[in-house]
Structures are given as structure tokens and as C-alpha cells.
Amino acid sequence: MLDKLKRLFGSDSTPATAESAEQHGSNAESDERLLARWKTEELDGRRVDVFVPESEHAPAGAVLFLHGHGRILLKENKIFTRLLQEHRLAAVCPDGGRAWWLNVVCEEFDPEMTAQQWLLERVVPFIEERFGISSPHVALLGISMGGQGVLQLAFRHATRFPIVAAISPAVDFFQLHGSGIPLDTMFPDTEAARQATVVLNLNPLFWPRYQFFCCDPADVEWFDGAARLGMKLSSSGILHERDLETTGGGHSWDYFNRMAPVVMQHISTSLRKLE
């Protein structure tokens, strides 16, 4: 079982590493200064990392980041932190455990409230109170497990979350059913899990206006699901942007970091279109 999980998630469960400072026109001192702007807080006893950009002005928007199965947040990631600063975006990264960010009860997370309910009822109000930023200026960003999570959230609440970006979304998460993780108790069988995927729950009349997702063709386990999602969106006439060609690292932070400038530009540009 462990080997299967490692194969499916690749380096998603290892700490994020940044590329050299020289490559990004930055230096170690400025990186450390920006990383120090991250603060770890608690909400309902759960970890929430918060980033406030360095600026005389209020943030241009907020990013709600949903982590992958490895529960790696962005607090130590220099690349994403630089980009948040560059685009003057606040960020909130909650730790949702291994509940897959679904609207399905996960006993490991909470015996009554689903992870998706917690986001809507507790985390989003937290963002609004902390930064004075409310929908639709709260953009969704997720990686792997969190990638499919933000897509689920955006398609169910498209008016509230018109901006969404997903990197290597684990769209076909149902293939993990039976692997000995909390997903096993969330659904009675693989078919029930498959019925909960975003591909089977698209509404051609109700979708987020600004959506982008990407997946490395070398991401053997998750690429087909992303490609299937793209085909379903196109056949349903749902406007979206996707990159299923760029490669570099498979399902790993090498790829996640490589795509960071693209997804952050998507979020920043989309926020400006709302003005």
C-alpha cells in the first residue's frame, strides 16, 4: 500500500524546495525577509499559515491555498512567497489533514463537519475578517489533492469563487480507494468515490469564470484525469485555460514550483478583470 501511495503522489509528500535565488533575480536576504512575513495561527485547533505582503497599500486580493496529501503548505516556499509579494496578494493556507477537501465527512478530520464546510463556514470568514477581502476577490489555488479540492469548491460555488488555479490536480482520486487512507472510510467503494469526482459533477450552466489547471505529461498517474477533465470542459462548452504540455519533474515540487509563475499570473490577471 505504501509503495502505491508513493507512486501516486511522487514527491508531493517531501518538503518544497526552491530554485536558486539567482534564477529569480532575488537574494537570500530578501527571501528570508519575505518568509518571515508568514505567521502560523490556529483556527478551531487546526494550523493556518497566513502571509501578508510587504506594501504600503492593502493587498490586491487573497489566495486560499489547499495543500496536497503530503500536507506541505507554502510557509517555507521561496518561489510562491516571492510571487505572492510580487502580485501583492495575501495568502491563507489551512491544514485540512487528509480529508481531500470534499463535502464528505472524514472521521480523521471531524466526525460531523466536512472539510469543504469548514472552508466555507470558518476559513473564508477568517479571511474576510483578517484582510477585509471577500468574494469574489478570494482566489483558489491548490496542488495535487488540493488541486482537485479547489476545482470541487469552485464548481459548486462558482459565483463566490470565480477564480481558481489547480496544479497537478488528483482528479481521479477514486483510484486510491482501498489504499488504507481515510478515503476508504469516506466512501463505501471505488465507484462511490468516482461519482464524487469533479468530472462527473460539472454544471455546463454554472462554472467559475477564470479557471486554469495544469499537469505534467510525465505525471503518469494523474495526467489522464486532468486530460479527461479538459476534454469534458471543452465538450460542455465551458471556457477554461489549461497547460497539459509543459513538463519538468512529474508529480513533484520541481514541477509545482515551475508552474508557480503561470498560476500566480493567472490569479493576478483575473483579479484585475473583476475590478
JOWODA-V964806 format. One record per residue. N is the residue number from 0. PHI is phi in whole degrees, -180 to 180 (NA if undefined). PSI is psi in radians with two decimals (* if undefined). OMEGA is omega in whole degrees, -180 to 180 (* if undefined). Layout:
n: (N & N)
phi: (PHI & PHI)
psi: (PSI & PSI)
omega: (OMEGA & OMEGA)
//
This chain:
n: (0 & 1 & 2 & 3 & 4 & 5 & 6 & 7 & 8 & 9 & 10 & 11 & 12 & 13 & 14 & 15 & 16 & 17 & 18 & 19 & 20 & 21 & 22 & 23 & 24 & 25 & 26 & 27 & 28 & 29 & 30 & 31 & 32 & 33 & 34 & 35 & 36 & 37 & 38 & 39 & 40 & 41 & 42 & 43 & 44 & 45 & 46 & 47 & 48 & 49 & 50 & 51 & 52 & 53 & 54 & 55 & 56 & 57 & 58 & 59 & 60 & 61 & 62 & 63 & 64 & 65 & 66 & 67 & 68 & 69 & 70 & 71 & 72 & 73 & 74 & 75 & 76 & 77 & 78 & 79 & 80 & 81 & 82 & 83 & 84 & 85 & 86 & 87 & 88 & 89 & 90 & 91 & 92 & 93 & 94 & 95 & 96 & 97 & 98 & 99 & 100 & 101 & 102 & 103 & 104 & 105 & 106 & 107 & 108 & 109 & 110 & 111 & 112 & 113 & 114 & 115 & 116 & 117 & 118 & 119 & 120 & 121 & 122 & 123 & 124 & 125 & 126 & 127 & 128 & 129 & 130 & 131 & 132 & 133 & 134 & 135 & 136 & 137 & 138 & 139 & 140 & 141 & 142 & 143 & 144 & 145 & 146 & 147 & 148 & 149 & 150 & 151 & 152 & 153 & 154 & 155 & 156 & 157 & 158 & 159 & 160 & 161 & 162 & 163 & 164 & 165 & 166 & 167 & 168 & 169 & 170 & 171 & 172 & 173 & 174 & 175 & 176 & 177 & 178 & 179 & 180 & 181 & 182 & 183 & 184 & 185 & 186 & 187 & 188 & 189 & 190 & 191 & 192 & 193 & 194 & 195 & 196 & 197 & 198 & 199 & 200 & 201 & 202 & 203 & 204 & 205 & 206 & 207 & 208 & 209 & 210 & 211 & 212 & 213 & 214 & 215 & 216 & 217 & 218 & 219 & 220 & 221 & 222 & 223 & 224 & 225 & 226 & 227 & 228 & 229 & 230 & 231 & 232 & 233 & 234 & 235 & 236 & 237 & 238 & 239 & 240 & 241 & 242 & 243 & 244 & 245 & 246 & 247 & 248 & 249 & 250 & 251 & 252 & 253 & 254 & 255 & 256 & 257 & 258 & 259 & 260 & 261 & 262 & 263 & 264 & 265 & 266 & 267 & 268 & 269 & 270 & 271 & 272 & 273 & 274)
phi: (NA & -62 & -64 & -64 & -65 & -63 & -68 & -72 & -101 & 54 & -92 & -62 & -97 & -109 & -57 & -70 & -119 & -99 & -76 & -62 & -62 & -60 & -64 & -112 & 60 & -126 & -141 & -60 & -64 & -68 & -62 & -64 & -63 & -70 & -62 & -69 & -80 & -76 & -128 & -100 & -125 & -126 & -137 & 58 & 80 & -112 & -68 & -139 & -93 & -126 & -119 & -118 & -66 & -81 & -167 & -78 & -107 & -68 & -55 & -75 & 172 & -128 & -116 & -100 & -101 & -111 & -78 & -88 & -63 & -79 & 60 & -89 & -93 & -108 & -58 & -108 & -94 & -68 & -67 & -65 & -65 & -59 & -70 & -62 & -66 & -58 & -96 & 55 & -116 & -79 & -142 & -130 & -122 & -84 & -97 & -102 & 63 & -115 & -87 & 63 & 56 & -96 & -91 & -134 & -63 & -121 & -56 & -64 & -85 & -166 & -71 & -127 & -86 & -80 & -62 & -68 & -62 & -61 & -60 & -72 & -92 & -124 & -74 & -61 & -60 & -61 & -64 & -62 & -70 & -71 & -112 & 70 & -112 & -126 & -59 & -95 & -90 & -104 & -89 & -103 & -139 & -148 & -124 & 58 & -55 & -71 & -64 & -70 & -65 & -70 & -67 & -58 & -66 & -67 & -75 & -87 & -138 & -64 & -71 & -74 & -128 & -78 & -115 & -145 & -138 & -128 & -105 & 48 & -63 & -82 & -58 & -89 & -63 & -60 & -68 & -89 & -61 & 97 & -92 & 85 & -112 & -52 & -56 & -62 & -90 & -81 & -134 & -69 & -159 & -62 & -65 & -63 & -67 & -62 & -66 & -94 & -71 & -64 & -60 & -92 & -130 & -82 & -116 & -64 & -106 & -149 & -151 & -65 & -68 & -122 & -123 & -143 & -144 & -147 & -158 & -70 & -56 & -81 & -82 & -55 & -78 & -105 & -62 & -59 & -65 & -66 & -65 & -64 & -63 & -60 & -65 & -67 & -63 & -65 & -68 & -92 & 73 & -92 & -68 & -166 & -120 & -150 & -133 & -116 & -114 & -61 & -127 & 156 & 116 & 66 & -87 & -151 & -70 & -60 & -74 & -56 & -67 & -63 & -87 & -55 & -60 & -67 & -70 & -71 & -67 & -59 & -65 & -63 & -64 & -65 & -62 & -66 & -69 & -78 & -71)
psi: (-0.76 & -0.69 & -0.67 & -0.74 & -0.73 & -0.67 & -0.71 & -0.64 & -0.16 & -2.22 & 0.27 & -0.44 & 0.21 & 2.69 & 2.52 & 2.40 & 2.52 & 2.72 & 3.02 & 2.59 & -0.62 & -0.64 & -0.45 & 0.29 & 0.60 & -3.09 & 2.86 & -0.65 & -0.82 & -0.61 & -0.81 & -0.65 & -0.73 & -0.73 & -0.53 & -0.23 & -0.17 & 2.38 & 2.42 & 2.19 & -3.10 & 2.49 & 2.01 & 0.59 & 0.12 & 2.56 & 2.39 & 2.06 & 2.36 & 2.31 & 2.29 & 2.09 & 2.65 & 1.88 & 2.66 & -0.27 & 2.86 & 2.69 & 2.56 & -0.23 & -3.12 & 2.58 & 2.20 & 1.94 & 2.27 & 2.17 & 2.96 & -2.98 & -0.47 & -0.09 & 0.64 & 2.09 & -2.87 & 0.04 & -0.56 & 0.18 & 1.92 & -0.66 & -0.91 & -0.63 & -0.76 & -0.73 & -0.63 & -0.74 & -0.79 & -0.69 & 0.08 & 0.94 & 2.34 & 2.76 & 2.52 & 2.16 & 1.71 & 2.66 & 1.90 & 0.26 & -2.45 & 0.67 & 0.02 & 0.23 & 0.51 & 2.87 & 0.87 & 2.34 & 2.29 & 1.96 & -0.62 & -0.54 & -0.97 & 2.41 & -0.22 & -0.86 & 2.32 & 2.82 & -0.66 & -0.69 & -0.72 & -0.72 & -0.82 & -0.72 & -0.36 & -0.82 & -0.82 & -0.79 & -0.59 & -0.75 & -0.78 & -0.74 & -0.73 & -0.76 & -0.15 & 0.42 & 2.20 & 3.03 & 2.49 & 0.31 & 0.26 & 1.87 & 2.59 & 2.34 & 2.32 & 2.71 & 2.32 & -2.03 & -0.71 & -0.45 & -0.81 & -0.48 & -0.77 & -0.56 & -0.74 & -0.82 & -0.76 & -0.68 & -0.41 & -0.37 & 1.02 & -0.60 & -0.67 & -0.60 & 1.36 & -0.20 & 2.11 & 2.47 & 2.27 & 2.22 & 2.17 & 0.89 & 2.32 & 1.15 & -0.80 & 0.89 & -0.32 & -0.42 & -0.20 & -0.15 & 2.27 & 0.10 & 0.06 & 0.38 & 2.95 & -0.41 & -0.52 & -0.61 & -0.21 & -0.46 & 2.49 & -0.47 & 3.07 & -0.68 & -0.69 & -0.68 & -0.70 & -0.64 & -0.31 & 0.00 & 2.72 & -0.55 & -0.63 & 0.11 & 0.54 & 2.48 & 1.92 & -0.17 & -0.03 & 1.74 & 2.72 & 2.36 & -0.62 & 1.60 & 2.47 & 2.41 & 2.73 & 2.75 & 2.37 & 2.24 & -0.40 & -0.06 & 1.42 & -0.76 & -0.63 & -0.19 & -0.76 & -0.67 & -0.72 & -0.72 & -0.70 & -0.69 & -0.76 & -0.75 & -0.69 & -0.72 & -0.77 & -0.78 & -0.39 & -0.01 & 0.42 & 2.08 & 2.38 & 2.92 & 2.51 & 2.69 & 1.83 & 0.39 & -0.68 & 2.30 & 2.76 & 1.31 & -0.14 & -2.49 & 1.38 & 2.92 & -0.31 & -0.78 & -0.77 & -0.81 & -0.62 & -0.64 & -0.11 & -0.84 & -0.63 & -0.85 & -0.62 & -0.59 & -0.68 & -0.81 & -0.81 & -0.79 & -0.73 & -0.68 & -0.70 & -0.55 & -0.36 & -0.29 & *)
omega: (-179 & 179 & 180 & 180 & 179 & -179 & -177 & -176 & 177 & -178 & 179 & -177 & 177 & -178 & 178 & 177 & -179 & 175 & -176 & -180 & -179 & -178 & -175 & 176 & -178 & 176 & -174 & -177 & -180 & 177 & -179 & 178 & 180 & 180 & -180 & 180 & 174 & 176 & 178 & 180 & 177 & 175 & -177 & 179 & -179 & -179 & 174 & 177 & -175 & 177 & 176 & -178 & 179 & -176 & 175 & -176 & 178 & 178 & 180 & -179 & 179 & 178 & 173 & -176 & 177 & -175 & 177 & -176 & 179 & 177 & 176 & 180 & -174 & -173 & -178 & -178 & -176 & -176 & 179 & -180 & 177 & -177 & 175 & 178 & -178 & -178 & 178 & -178 & 172 & 179 & 176 & -177 & 179 & 176 & -179 & 180 & -178 & -177 & 177 & 176 & -178 & 175 & 180 & -178 & 175 & -176 & -180 & -179 & 180 & -178 & -177 & -177 & 177 & 179 & 180 & 176 & 180 & 178 & -176 & -173 & -176 & -175 & 180 & 175 & 177 & 178 & -179 & -180 & -176 & -173 & -176 & -179 & -179 & 178 & 10 & -176 & 172 & -179 & -180 & 177 & -180 & 179 & 175 & 177 & 178 & 177 & 177 & 180 & 180 & 177 & 177 & -177 & -177 & -179 & 177 & -178 & -172 & 180 & -179 & -178 & -179 & -178 & -179 & 177 & -178 & 177 & 179 & -177 & 179 & -175 & -177 & -177 & -178 & -179 & 178 & -179 & -178 & -178 & 179 & 177 & -177 & 179 & -179 & -178 & -180 & -179 & -179 & -180 & -178 & -179 & 178 & 178 & 180 & -180 & -179 & -179 & -177 & -180 & -178 & -179 & 178 & 176 & -177 & 180 & -174 & -177 & -180 & -174 & -175 & -178 & 179 & 172 & -178 & 177 & 179 & 176 & 179 & 178 & -169 & -173 & -172 & -177 & -177 & 179 & 179 & 179 & 179 & 178 & 179 & 179 & -180 & 178 & -180 & -179 & 179 & 179 & -179 & -178 & 180 & 173 & 179 & 175 & 178 & -180 & -178 & -179 & 179 & 175 & -179 & -180 & -175 & 178 & 173 & 179 & -179 & 180 & 180 & -178 & -178 & -180 & -180 & -177 & 179 & 175 & 177 & -179 & -179 & 179 & -179 & 177 & 179 & 179 & 179 & -176 & *)
//
